[in-house]
């Protein structure tokens, strides 16, 4: 959480010339809304983990990894030219 806040503050400072004073309210609403929904999502995931095993997440990661390998193997996505 502190890392994300630091990155957001740094980006805001870096691009401060692009913002108008009216934009602050929109950013504040977006920040507060995303924080609330992130807390709801984390609480839900912690509740799920408390009553279930990690097997669902393990199978999800295996399936996602196989999908990524398939896109590379069959050339569906050119990973060499993909930019982060």
Buried (B, 14 or more C-beta within 10 A) or exposed (E): EEEEEEEEEEEBEEEEEEEEEEEEEEEEEEEEEEEEEEEEEEEEEEEEEEEEEEEEEEEEEEEEEEEEEEEEEEEEEEEEEEEE
